[in-house]
Amino acid sequence: MLFLFFKIHDKVTPIYELYLTFTLLGGVGFILGLFRWWVGAFWIIFPVLVAFIIFEDLYSLLGTGILDLSRSSYLLHYYISILTGLTLNIFGVLIRLKKKKHYKIRLK
């Protein structure tokens, strides 16, 4: 049974790499969002792009039955890692927008 576990999981991206990738992308987006809100909003393209690339790889493996034994837990961690990265990125943008000062021009 242990051999089967390693046989299945050597074909997909490991869970720790998913969390590491999306946390790093979200952290960069958080820092960029604090720097300039529009740069952080633009950076959100990259976590979404990486998510689609990994999903395409997963989709090709789902048809072959490779993920049948661990489908629910792996996909759950996949979606949680994506949400982690996107949430960090959005928080950076929102914090910057909240701190942004609105200057009004007063005409005399």
Buried (B, 14 or more C-beta within 10 A) or exposed (E): EEEEEEEBBEEBBEBEEBBEBBBEBBBBBBBBBBEEBEBBBBBBEBBBEBBEEBBEEBEEBEEEEBBEBBBEEBBEBBEEBBBBBBBBBBBBBEBBEEEEEEEEEEEE
